């Protein structure tokens, strides 16, 4: 199975295939920007730990500061999540010129944009550089509290997986 990264070498091969670097950069920056703006607004509007119902108990705004990963797992491993997020964002920047499938490009950019949004929190929020806590504020039912970056990461994974299956199917038809 091909994972949407060009296997061909040389500048001529790269020029003959579509490039999605600009699209990916725009998505990454837009997701991170929307995430950071939404967090800034929630920090102004909400009191930590005080739920604000939007649709009863099903959808609430609920401000909390998460040192861990999704579902508040790994609360003592903030430095590890920071390192993983930084590595992923840099890795996507490096491989972006070789992405040849629009769906894969969009999915990976959504994941990287979410990683960048949360990375900004980990680098610049309390309790300090590299160990900062992520601002979460969206609470759905009894599910975890999350943010725009987390939602983008989740949706990006879905888009990327669908793109992989679609590409595999296209390649199967041409073989």
GUVOLO-734689 format. One record per residue (C-alpha): residue number from 0; x, y, z. Coordinates in nm, 2 decimals, always signed. Example, Ala and Ser with C-alpha at 12.3 -4.5 7.8 and 13.67 -1.06 7.14 Angstrom:
2
NODE/0/+1.23/-0.45/+0.78
NODE/1/+1.37/-0.11/+0.71
END
This chain:
175
NODE/0/+0.00/+0.00/+0.00
NODE/1/+0.13/+0.34/-0.09
NODE/2/+0.10/+0.61/+0.18
NODE/3/+0.06/+0.92/-0.04
NODE/4/+0.43/+1.01/-0.04
NODE/5/+0.61/+1.01/-0.38
NODE/6/+0.86/+0.73/-0.42
NODE/7/+1.01/+0.88/-0.73
NODE/8/+1.34/+1.06/-0.71
NODE/9/+1.47/+1.37/-0.88
NODE/10/+1.35/+1.72/-0.94
NODE/11/+1.17/+1.64/-1.27
NODE/12/+0.96/+1.37/-1.10
NODE/13/+0.86/+1.61/-0.82
NODE/14/+0.76/+1.88/-1.07
NODE/15/+0.53/+1.64/-1.26
NODE/16/+0.32/+1.56/-0.96
NODE/17/+0.08/+1.79/-0.78
NODE/18/+0.22/+1.96/-0.47
NODE/19/+0.01/+2.05/-0.17
NODE/20/+0.27/+2.24/+0.04
NODE/21/+0.08/+2.57/+0.02
NODE/22/-0.26/+2.40/+0.10
NODE/23/-0.10/+2.22/+0.39
NODE/24/+0.07/+2.53/+0.53
NODE/25/-0.26/+2.72/+0.51
NODE/26/-0.45/+2.45/+0.69
NODE/27/-0.19/+2.41/+0.96
NODE/28/-0.17/+2.78/+1.03
NODE/29/-0.55/+2.83/+1.01
NODE/30/-0.62/+2.54/+1.25
NODE/31/-0.36/+2.67/+1.50
NODE/32/-0.49/+3.02/+1.47
NODE/33/-0.85/+2.93/+1.52
NODE/34/-0.75/+2.71/+1.81
NODE/35/-0.55/+2.98/+1.98
NODE/36/-0.82/+3.25/+1.93
NODE/37/-1.09/+3.02/+2.07
NODE/38/-0.87/+2.94/+2.37
NODE/39/-0.80/+3.31/+2.43
NODE/40/-1.17/+3.39/+2.42
NODE/41/-1.26/+3.10/+2.66
NODE/42/-0.99/+3.23/+2.90
NODE/43/-1.17/+3.56/+2.90
NODE/44/-1.53/+3.43/+2.91
NODE/45/-1.51/+3.13/+3.14
NODE/46/-1.42/+3.05/+3.50
NODE/47/-1.22/+2.73/+3.54
NODE/48/-1.43/+2.44/+3.65
NODE/49/-1.76/+2.62/+3.61
NODE/50/-1.98/+2.46/+3.34
NODE/51/-2.17/+2.68/+3.10
NODE/52/-2.46/+2.48/+2.94
NODE/53/-2.51/+2.53/+2.56
NODE/54/-2.74/+2.23/+2.50
NODE/55/-2.83/+2.12/+2.86
NODE/56/-2.58/+1.87/+3.00
NODE/57/-2.51/+1.73/+2.65
NODE/58/-2.29/+2.03/+2.53
NODE/59/-2.12/+2.26/+2.77
NODE/60/-1.83/+2.50/+2.78
NODE/61/-1.61/+2.38/+3.07
NODE/62/-1.26/+2.54/+3.11
NODE/63/-0.98/+2.33/+3.24
NODE/64/-0.60/+2.31/+3.20
NODE/65/-0.48/+1.97/+3.09
NODE/66/-0.11/+1.87/+3.15
NODE/67/-0.17/+1.53/+2.98
NODE/68/-0.30/+1.39/+2.65
NODE/69/-0.65/+1.31/+2.53
NODE/70/-0.88/+1.21/+2.82
NODE/71/-0.62/+1.36/+3.06
NODE/72/-0.40/+1.05/+3.02
NODE/73/-0.03/+1.08/+3.10
NODE/74/-0.05/+1.39/+3.32
NODE/75/+0.31/+1.34/+3.44
NODE/76/+0.44/+1.32/+3.08
NODE/77/+0.38/+1.68/+2.96
NODE/78/+0.74/+1.70/+2.83
NODE/79/+0.69/+1.38/+2.62
NODE/80/+0.37/+1.52/+2.46
NODE/81/+0.55/+1.84/+2.38
NODE/82/+0.84/+1.65/+2.22
NODE/83/+0.60/+1.43/+2.01
NODE/84/+0.40/+1.73/+1.89
NODE/85/+0.71/+1.93/+1.79
NODE/86/+0.85/+1.62/+1.61
NODE/87/+0.53/+1.57/+1.42
NODE/88/+0.49/+1.93/+1.31
NODE/89/+0.86/+1.94/+1.20
NODE/90/+0.82/+1.60/+1.03
NODE/91/+0.51/+1.71/+0.83
NODE/92/+0.70/+2.03/+0.72
NODE/93/+0.98/+1.81/+0.59
NODE/94/+0.76/+1.56/+0.40
NODE/95/+0.50/+1.80/+0.28
NODE/96/+0.67/+1.85/-0.06
NODE/97/+0.64/+1.48/-0.13
NODE/98/+0.27/+1.44/-0.05
NODE/99/+0.09/+1.36/-0.38
NODE/100/-0.27/+1.30/-0.27
NODE/101/-0.50/+1.59/-0.17
NODE/102/-0.69/+1.39/+0.09
NODE/103/-0.37/+1.28/+0.26
NODE/104/-0.24/+1.64/+0.25
NODE/105/-0.56/+1.77/+0.41
NODE/106/-0.57/+1.50/+0.68
NODE/107/-0.20/+1.54/+0.77
NODE/108/-0.23/+1.92/+0.77
NODE/109/-0.53/+1.90/+1.01
NODE/110/-0.34/+1.67/+1.24
NODE/111/-0.03/+1.90/+1.23
NODE/112/-0.24/+2.21/+1.28
NODE/113/-0.40/+2.06/+1.59
NODE/114/-0.06/+1.95/+1.71
NODE/115/+0.08/+2.30/+1.66
NODE/116/-0.22/+2.46/+1.85
NODE/117/-0.16/+2.24/+2.15
NODE/118/+0.22/+2.27/+2.12
NODE/119/+0.18/+2.65/+2.15
NODE/120/+0.00/+2.59/+2.48
NODE/121/+0.27/+2.35/+2.60
NODE/122/+0.55/+2.59/+2.52
NODE/123/+0.40/+2.92/+2.64
NODE/124/+0.14/+2.85/+2.91
NODE/125/+0.18/+2.79/+3.28
NODE/126/+0.34/+2.62/+3.46
NODE/127/+0.62/+2.70/+3.21
NODE/128/+0.81/+2.64/+2.89
NODE/129/+0.79/+2.28/+2.75
NODE/130/+0.56/+2.19/+3.04
NODE/131/+0.26/+2.41/+2.98
NODE/132/-0.09/+2.29/+3.02
NODE/133/-0.33/+2.27/+2.73
NODE/134/-0.65/+2.48/+2.75
NODE/135/-0.96/+2.26/+2.70
NODE/136/-1.31/+2.39/+2.70
NODE/137/-1.56/+2.18/+2.49
NODE/138/-1.75/+1.92/+2.70
NODE/139/-1.98/+1.68/+2.52
NODE/140/-2.20/+1.46/+2.74
NODE/141/-1.98/+1.24/+2.97
NODE/142/-1.70/+1.24/+2.71
NODE/143/-1.37/+1.41/+2.77
NODE/144/-1.32/+1.79/+2.76
NODE/145/-1.13/+1.90/+2.45
NODE/146/-1.05/+2.19/+2.23
NODE/147/-1.04/+2.29/+1.86
NODE/148/-0.69/+2.14/+1.82
NODE/149/-0.80/+1.81/+1.95
NODE/150/-1.11/+1.80/+1.72
NODE/151/-0.88/+1.89/+1.42
NODE/152/-0.64/+1.60/+1.51
NODE/153/-0.93/+1.36/+1.54
NODE/154/-1.10/+1.47/+1.21
NODE/155/-0.76/+1.48/+1.04
NODE/156/-0.69/+1.11/+1.13
NODE/157/-1.03/+1.02/+0.99
NODE/158/-0.96/+1.22/+0.66
NODE/159/-0.61/+1.06/+0.63
NODE/160/-0.74/+0.71/+0.68
NODE/161/-1.02/+0.76/+0.42
NODE/162/-0.76/+0.91/+0.18
NODE/163/-0.53/+0.61/+0.23
NODE/164/-0.82/+0.36/+0.15
NODE/165/-0.93/+0.57/-0.15
NODE/166/-0.58/+0.58/-0.29
NODE/167/-0.53/+0.21/-0.24
NODE/168/-0.86/+0.15/-0.42
NODE/169/-0.75/+0.38/-0.71
NODE/170/-0.42/+0.20/-0.74
NODE/171/-0.60/-0.14/-0.73
NODE/172/-0.81/-0.03/-1.03
NODE/173/-0.51/+0.09/-1.23
NODE/174/-0.30/-0.23/-1.16
END
